[in-house]
Structures are given as C-alpha cells and as structure tokens.
Amino acid sequence: MLSSPRSLRIVAIQGSARPNNNTAKALALVESQFSQNADIDFSIINPAELTLHVPGFGVSEDARNVQKMVKEADGIILATPEYHGSYSSTIKLVIDNLGFPSALAGKPIALLGVASGSIGAIKALEHLRSVASHVGGIVFPGPISVARVNTVFDEEGRLLDEATGNLVRSVADRLMDYIQRHICPAHTLEQLVRASAI
Ligand SMILES: Cc1cc2nc3c(=O)[nH]c(=O)nc-3n(C[C@H](O)[C@H](O)[C@H](O)COP(=O)(O)O)c2cc1C
C-alpha cells in the first residue's frame, strides 16, 4: 500500500507592503490556481505583517520563521512591483532577511512583476533575476511581467483583463510543471499510479 505523499510546499514572497497593493492582487490569482490542486500547500509571505530589520539591526523572530518557511519550500515565487526602475526595496528587505548564505540557495524560483507603466516590470525582473541567481536560486526563464497593472484589477482586486489574468495564473502551472518533472519525479510518479488506480 502506498503511503500518503506529503504536499508540495510553494512559498510566494510578496514584494509590496502598500495598502491594497497590486502585487497581492496578482498573487491572489496564483493562489486560486494552486488551490485547485489538493497536493499543494501554498503560502504567501506578506512583509506588511512582519517585523524585519535591515542588516546590522539583528535577526527578528519573524525573519527566523520566514527562513524556515523558505528552507522547507519546494518552490518559490518572488513577486515584485516595479519601483523607480527596479524591484522594490520591500522584496530586497525580505531577501536580506533570508540569511547569508541565503535560504533561497538551490530553490526553483519563478518571478512575477507588476508595474503601472506600459513596458511592464521588465527592469524590476531583470534586476531581481540577478539577485535571485546570485544567492543560488534556480531562476526560471520567462518571468511574467504585468504592464498597466492599474487596468488589470479594480480597487477591490477583481480581475478586469482575463488574458493578463491567465498569464499571471501560468506562474503556478509552470512552477508545478518544473518541480514535478525535475525536483519531485517520485512524487509525480506516485500521483500517476494513484490516478490510474482510481
Ligand atoms: C515608489 C514607487 C515607484 C514606482 N516606480 C515605478 C516605475 O519605475 N515604473 C512603473 O511602471 N511604475 C512605477 N510605480 C508604480 C507601480 O508600479 C504601481 O503603483 C504598482 O501598482 C505598484 O505595485 P504595488 O501596488 O504592488 O505596490 C511606482 C510606484 C511607487 C510607489
């Protein structure tokens, strides 16, 4: 008899702490996509709820908890807004609280960026890719960039643009596909065996 496989753990780091931020609205779509798979344990690290210090001012209890979550994750989503032509200082603060060496080392990482401008979060994602690779993450090609994000969601977070919504949701599918093919083939095989036994 097969023992129950553990859930795959996916952790998203939300790079905005602004009230009603668009990064959180995009991550809500990713969350709804993951929620269709009972084998996935998805959680979002929201810096607005955490006490995180800049380097040199100690390691908070929240930082230790976040490090543990990231270390135990099978895959990571780094979601950033574009601020002044780069990723947010908010997501860098979370990354700086992940330890040195970083808890991101060796983790499959998908990148998601949102921006109000028409060229999207290209610069933010390029810079974030560099940092995520530098700390040892396995960063996927093809980051997802959302342009004119203020037209994609309304104030309440309702999706106004289904095509862009599908693009954002694809982050979840691509991350799962990679993890199942390359990181957890045994887990995938067991799921297939179970499915064929039904
Ligand atoms: C400090 C700051 C800097 C910004 N810089 C840019 C920028 O360089 N390019 C851009 O397209 N939008 C820029 N914006 C607009 C944001 O991309 C937009 O407000 C987006 O919704 C921010 O994501 P958030 O709502 O998740 O914080 C900036 C916004 C802020 C608050």
Ligand as a Chemical Component Dictionary entry (heavy atoms), coordinates in Angstrom:
data_LIG
# 
_chem_comp.id                   LIG 
_chem_comp.type                 NON-POLYMER 
_chem_comp.pdbx_formal_charge   0 
_chem_comp.three_letter_code    LIG 
# 
loop_
_chem_comp_atom.comp_id 
_chem_comp_atom.atom_id 
_chem_comp_atom.alt_atom_id 
_chem_comp_atom.type_symbol 
_chem_comp_atom.charge 
_chem_comp_atom.model_Cartn_x 
_chem_comp_atom.model_Cartn_y 
_chem_comp_atom.model_Cartn_z 
_chem_comp_atom.pdbx_ordinal 
LIG C1  C1  C 0 7.877 54.246 -5.040  1  
LIG C2  C2  C 0 7.218 53.903 -6.335  2  
LIG C3  C3  C 0 7.963 53.871 -7.500  3  
LIG C4  C4  C 0 7.366 53.491 -8.710  4  
LIG N1  N1  N 0 8.132 53.389 -9.831  5  
LIG C5  C5  C 0 7.601 52.891 -10.974 6  
LIG C6  C6  C 0 8.395 52.642 -12.130 7  
LIG O1  O1  O 0 9.591 52.853 -12.141 8  
LIG N2  N2  N 0 7.785 52.110 -13.224 9  
LIG C7  C7  C 0 6.448 51.829 -13.252 10 
LIG O2  O2  O 0 5.943 51.350 -14.287 11 
LIG N3  N3  N 0 5.668 52.055 -12.166 12 
LIG C8  C8  C 0 6.210 52.558 -11.043 13 
LIG N4  N4  N 0 5.432 52.753 -9.932  14 
LIG C9  C9  C 0 4.031 52.381 -9.997  15 
LIG C10 C10 C 0 3.856 50.957 -9.528  16 
LIG O3  O3  O 0 4.432 50.022 -10.426 17 
LIG C11 C11 C 0 2.393 50.648 -9.331  18 
LIG O4  O4  O 0 1.882 51.561 -8.368  19 
LIG C12 C12 C 0 2.165 49.243 -8.870  20 
LIG O5  O5  O 0 0.787 49.097 -8.590  21 
LIG C13 C13 C 0 2.970 49.043 -7.620  22 
LIG O6  O6  O 0 2.736 47.780 -7.129  23 
LIG P1  P1  P 0 2.024 47.587 -5.724  24 
LIG O7  O7  O 0 0.636 48.150 -5.903  25 
LIG O8  O8  O 0 2.041 46.115 -5.600  26 
LIG O9  O9  O 0 2.832 48.300 -4.671  27 
LIG C14 C14 C 0 5.996 53.160 -8.730  28 
LIG C15 C15 C 0 5.254 53.199 -7.548  29 
LIG C16 C16 C 0 5.848 53.551 -6.363  30 
LIG C17 C17 C 0 5.032 53.540 -5.085  31 
# 
loop_
_chem_comp_bond.comp_id 
_chem_comp_bond.atom_id_1 
_chem_comp_bond.atom_id_2 
_chem_comp_bond.value_order 
_chem_comp_bond.pdbx_ordinal 
LIG C1  C2  SING 1  
LIG C2  C3  SING 2  
LIG C2  C16 DOUB 3  
LIG C3  C4  DOUB 4  
LIG C4  N1  SING 5  
LIG C4  C14 SING 6  
LIG N1  C5  DOUB 7  
LIG C5  C6  SING 8  
LIG C5  C8  SING 9  
LIG C6  O1  DOUB 10 
LIG C6  N2  SING 11 
LIG N2  C7  SING 12 
LIG C7  O2  DOUB 13 
LIG C7  N3  SING 14 
LIG N3  C8  DOUB 15 
LIG C8  N4  SING 16 
LIG N4  C9  SING 17 
LIG N4  C14 SING 18 
LIG C9  C10 SING 19 
LIG C10 O3  SING 20 
LIG C10 C11 SING 21 
LIG C11 O4  SING 22 
LIG C11 C12 SING 23 
LIG C12 O5  SING 24 
LIG C12 C13 SING 25 
LIG C13 O6  SING 26 
LIG O6  P1  SING 27 
LIG P1  O7  DOUB 28 
LIG P1  O8  SING 29 
LIG P1  O9  SING 30 
LIG C14 C15 DOUB 31 
LIG C15 C16 SING 32 
LIG C16 C17 SING 33 
# 
